[in-house]
Amino acid sequence: MPKLNKVTPFEQHDKRPKGIYILPNLFTTASLFAAFYAIIQSTVGNFGNAAIAVIVAAVLDMLDGRVARMTNTASDFGKEYDSLVDLVAFGLAPALILFEWGLQSLGKAGWLIAFAYVATTALRLARFNTQDSPSKRYFQGLPCPAAAVLLAAAVWTAESYGVTGTSFTVAGLVLMALLAFAMVSAMPYRSFKDLDLKHRVPFVAVLALVLVFVLVSFDPPAILLVIFSAYAVSGAFGWVLHRKAGQSVFQSADDEGTAEDTVQKPQEAATGRPE
């Protein structure tokens, strides 16, 4: 008689049921809808609405991850789905908006830079998904949502103030090229994942948050443009400061130990004993 293997309760607990969580993927789908709406609006010339839709997609993208962690509904399906939506919302949509807004007037240079932006967004997402950064405080390279919001805010500002002309189109081309480089660079950008939002904070912090909302309400496109421009430039300043200090925020303790061992090995070979 064949022997039956009994499944213990612990093994039953390890086998997670296959399925899709509705709540976090609902936010991700809403982000995809906002990106699709932005593309449609750009094709009919409503660039202000298209830019706002990209910013809304970035807010929804920030919420889906937090909702998944708060409700303990994170899954491999959700991660893959989020990456695909990010490529559309923060790679394809901003590139098409900029191209329809003015880059098409620059000929081949315009669509090549737009394609380069989409490609670097895909590379940025692939690197983020496959590499485990030892630093929890910094992102390696400019996050693609921040780059997309910066481009959207620039277009929104140009539409609000009626900015037109070849010089501004060239400025948009240069801005897109710089952001594409920043996304695949090794410059450190604060992730703000170390901020504790679950515990009490000083009254001054709440007051500062209120002042930020008031400031943004005066001129949303211009203020967002300034804020995200400062964030984009902060990576270059951080890289220079860490280089001068001889530090690397993306080097783990194990890597440092390996590097020290590599330096000591020639000395051990020469003396026959460690220094």
C-alpha positions as CSV (number, residue, x, y, z in Angstrom):
1,M,0.0,0.0,0.0
2,P,1.6,3.3,-1.0
3,K,2.5,5.6,1.8
4,L,0.7,8.9,2.0
5,N,2.7,12.0,3.0
6,K,0.8,14.1,5.6
7,V,0.8,17.8,5.0
8,T,1.5,19.6,8.3
9,P,-0.3,22.9,9.2
10,F,3.0,24.8,8.8
11,E,3.3,23.6,5.2
12,Q,-0.3,24.5,4.6
13,H,0.4,28.0,5.9
14,D,3.4,28.4,3.6
15,K,1.3,27.7,0.5
16,R,-0.2,31.1,-0.4
17,P,-3.4,31.0,-2.3
18,K,-3.1,32.3,-5.8
19,G,-5.1,35.4,-6.6
20,I,-5.0,39.1,-7.3
21,Y,-5.6,41.8,-4.7
22,I,-8.2,44.3,-5.7
23,L,-7.3,47.4,-3.7
24,P,-3.7,48.2,-4.7
25,N,-4.2,47.1,-8.3
26,L,-7.2,49.4,-8.4
27,F,-4.9,52.4,-7.8
28,T,-2.5,51.0,-10.4
29,T,-5.3,50.7,-12.9
30,A,-6.4,54.3,-12.1
31,S,-2.8,55.4,-12.8
32,L,-2.9,53.7,-16.2
33,F,-6.2,55.3,-17.0
34,A,-4.7,58.8,-16.1
35,A,-1.8,58.1,-18.4
36,F,-4.0,57.0,-21.3
37,Y,-6.1,60.1,-20.8
38,A,-3.0,62.2,-20.9
39,I,-2.0,60.7,-24.2
40,I,-5.4,61.3,-25.7
41,Q,-5.5,64.9,-24.5
42,S,-2.1,65.6,-26.0
43,T,-3.2,64.3,-29.4
44,V,-6.0,66.8,-29.5
45,G,-3.9,69.7,-28.2
46,N,-5.1,69.9,-24.6
47,F,-1.6,69.9,-23.2
48,G,-2.6,71.5,-19.8
49,N,-5.0,68.6,-19.2
50,A,-2.5,66.1,-20.3
51,A,0.1,67.4,-17.9
52,I,-2.3,67.4,-15.0
53,A,-3.2,63.8,-15.8
54,V,0.4,62.7,-15.6
55,I,0.7,64.4,-12.2
56,V,-2.4,62.6,-11.1
57,A,-0.9,59.3,-12.3
58,A,2.2,60.0,-10.2
59,V,0.1,60.5,-7.1
60,L,-1.8,57.3,-7.7
61,D,1.4,55.4,-8.2
62,M,2.7,56.6,-4.9
63,L,-0.6,55.5,-3.2
64,D,-0.7,52.0,-4.6
65,G,2.5,50.9,-3.0
66,R,1.6,52.4,0.3
67,V,-1.8,50.9,0.3
68,A,-0.3,47.5,-0.5
69,R,2.1,47.7,2.4
70,M,-0.4,49.0,4.9
71,T,-3.0,46.3,4.0
72,N,-0.4,43.6,3.6
73,T,-1.6,42.9,0.0
74,A,1.7,43.1,-1.8
75,S,2.2,40.5,-4.5
76,D,4.5,39.6,-7.4
77,F,1.7,40.2,-9.8
78,G,1.2,43.7,-8.3
79,K,4.9,44.5,-8.7
80,E,5.0,43.4,-12.3
81,Y,1.8,45.2,-13.1
82,D,3.0,48.4,-11.5
83,S,6.2,48.4,-13.5
84,L,4.3,48.0,-16.8
85,V,2.0,50.9,-15.9
86,D,5.0,53.0,-14.8
87,L,6.5,52.6,-18.2
88,V,3.4,53.9,-19.9
89,A,2.6,56.6,-17.3
90,F,6.1,58.0,-16.8
91,G,7.9,57.0,-20.0
92,L,5.5,56.9,-23.0
93,A,3.0,59.5,-21.9
94,P,5.5,62.4,-21.1
95,A,7.5,61.6,-24.2
96,L,4.3,61.8,-26.4
97,I,3.1,65.0,-24.6
98,L,6.5,66.7,-25.2
99,F,6.6,65.5,-28.8
100,E,3.1,66.8,-29.6
101,W,3.7,70.0,-27.7
102,G,6.8,71.0,-29.7
103,L,9.5,68.4,-30.3
104,Q,7.9,67.4,-33.6
105,S,8.9,70.7,-35.0
106,L,12.6,69.8,-34.5
107,G,12.4,66.9,-36.9
108,K,14.5,63.8,-36.3
109,A,16.2,65.2,-33.2
110,G,12.8,65.6,-31.5
111,W,11.5,62.1,-31.9
112,L,14.9,60.5,-31.2
113,I,15.2,62.3,-27.9
114,A,11.6,61.3,-27.1
115,F,12.5,57.7,-27.8
116,A,15.7,57.9,-25.7
117,Y,13.6,59.1,-22.8
118,V,11.2,56.2,-23.1
119,A,14.1,53.8,-23.4
120,T,15.9,55.1,-20.3
121,T,12.7,54.9,-18.4
122,A,12.4,51.2,-19.2
123,L,16.1,50.7,-18.3
124,R,15.6,52.6,-15.0
125,L,12.6,50.4,-14.1
126,A,14.5,47.2,-15.0
127,R,17.5,48.2,-12.9
128,F,15.2,49.1,-10.0
129,N,13.4,45.7,-10.2
130,T,16.6,43.6,-10.5
131,Q,19.0,45.3,-8.1
132,D,18.8,45.5,-4.4
133,S,20.2,48.8,-3.3
134,P,22.0,48.6,0.2
135,S,20.7,52.1,0.9
136,K,17.1,52.6,2.0
137,R,17.5,56.4,2.1
138,Y,18.5,56.9,-1.5
139,F,17.4,55.9,-5.0
140,Q,20.1,55.2,-7.6
141,G,19.2,57.6,-10.4
142,L,16.3,59.9,-10.7
143,P,13.0,58.1,-10.1
144,C,10.9,58.1,-13.3
145,P,7.7,59.5,-11.6
146,A,9.7,62.6,-10.5
147,A,11.1,63.1,-14.0
148,A,7.6,62.7,-15.5
149,V,6.1,65.2,-13.1
150,L,8.9,67.7,-13.9
151,L,8.2,67.5,-17.6
152,A,4.5,67.7,-17.0
153,A,4.9,70.8,-14.8
154,A,7.1,72.4,-17.4
155,V,4.4,71.9,-20.1
156,W,1.7,73.0,-17.7
157,T,3.6,76.2,-16.9
158,A,4.3,76.9,-20.6
159,E,0.6,76.5,-21.4
160,S,-0.5,78.6,-18.4
161,Y,1.8,81.5,-19.3
162,G,1.4,81.2,-23.1
163,V,5.1,80.4,-23.6
164,T,5.8,79.6,-27.3
165,G,8.8,79.7,-29.6
166,T,11.7,77.7,-30.9
167,S,13.9,78.6,-28.0
168,F,11.5,77.1,-25.5
169,T,11.1,74.0,-27.6
170,V,14.8,73.5,-27.6
171,A,14.8,74.0,-23.9
172,G,12.3,71.3,-23.5
173,L,14.4,69.0,-25.7
174,V,17.5,69.7,-23.5
175,L,15.5,69.1,-20.3
176,M,14.2,65.8,-21.6
177,A,17.7,64.7,-22.5
178,L,19.1,65.7,-19.1
179,L,16.3,63.8,-17.3
180,A,16.9,60.7,-19.4
181,F,20.5,60.8,-18.4
182,A,19.7,61.4,-14.7
183,M,17.4,58.4,-14.6
184,V,20.1,55.9,-15.6
185,S,22.9,57.6,-13.7
186,A,24.4,56.6,-10.4
187,M,23.4,59.9,-8.7
188,P,21.8,59.5,-5.3
189,Y,18.3,60.8,-4.8
190,R,16.5,60.8,-1.4
191,S,13.8,58.2,-1.3
192,F,12.1,59.6,1.9
193,K,11.3,56.0,2.8
194,D,12.9,56.7,6.2
195,L,10.2,59.2,7.1
196,D,8.0,57.9,10.0
197,L,4.4,58.8,9.2
198,K,2.8,56.5,11.8
199,H,4.0,58.2,15.0
200,R,3.6,61.7,16.4
201,V,5.4,64.6,14.8
202,P,6.1,68.1,16.1
203,F,3.5,70.8,15.6
204,V,6.0,72.7,13.4
205,A,6.0,69.8,10.9
206,V,2.2,70.0,10.6
207,L,2.4,73.8,10.1
208,A,5.1,73.4,7.4
209,L,2.9,70.9,5.6
210,V,0.0,73.4,5.6
211,L,2.3,76.2,4.3
212,V,3.4,73.9,1.5
213,F,-0.2,73.4,0.4
214,V,-0.9,77.1,0.6
215,L,2.2,77.9,-1.5
216,V,1.3,75.4,-4.2
217,S,-2.2,76.7,-4.4
218,F,-0.9,80.2,-5.5
219,D,0.5,78.9,-8.7
220,P,0.4,75.1,-9.0
221,P,2.4,74.6,-12.3
222,A,5.1,77.0,-11.4
223,I,5.6,75.8,-7.8
224,L,5.6,72.2,-8.9
225,L,8.2,73.0,-11.5
226,V,10.4,74.7,-9.0
227,I,10.1,71.9,-6.4
228,F,10.8,69.0,-8.8
229,S,13.6,71.0,-10.5
230,A,15.3,71.4,-7.2
231,Y,14.8,67.6,-6.5
232,A,16.3,66.8,-9.9
233,V,19.4,69.0,-9.3
234,S,19.8,67.6,-5.7
235,G,21.1,64.4,-7.1
236,A,24.1,66.1,-8.8
237,F,24.9,68.0,-5.7
238,G,24.7,64.9,-3.5
239,W,26.9,63.0,-5.9
240,V,29.6,65.8,-5.8
241,L,29.4,66.0,-2.0
242,H,29.7,62.2,-1.5
243,R,32.6,62.1,-4.0
244,K,34.5,64.8,-2.1
245,A,33.9,62.9,1.2
246,G,35.0,59.6,-0.3
247,Q,31.7,58.0,0.5
248,S,29.3,55.8,-1.6
249,V,25.7,55.5,-0.4
250,F,25.2,52.4,-2.6
251,Q,28.1,50.4,-1.2
252,S,27.2,47.9,1.4
253,A,29.3,46.8,4.3
254,D,30.1,43.5,2.7
255,D,31.4,45.3,-0.4
256,E,33.6,47.5,1.8
257,G,35.0,44.5,3.5
258,T,35.7,42.8,0.2
259,A,37.5,45.9,-1.1
260,E,39.6,46.0,2.0
261,D,40.5,42.3,1.6
262,T,41.5,42.9,-2.0
263,V,43.9,45.6,-0.9
264,Q,45.4,43.4,1.9
265,K,45.9,40.3,-0.3
266,P,49.1,41.6,-2.0
267,Q,50.6,42.4,1.4
268,E,49.8,38.9,2.7
269,A,51.4,37.4,-0.3
270,A,54.6,39.3,0.2
271,T,55.0,38.8,3.9
272,G,53.3,35.4,4.3
273,R,51.0,36.7,7.1
274,P,48.2,39.3,7.4
275,E,49.3,42.9,8.4
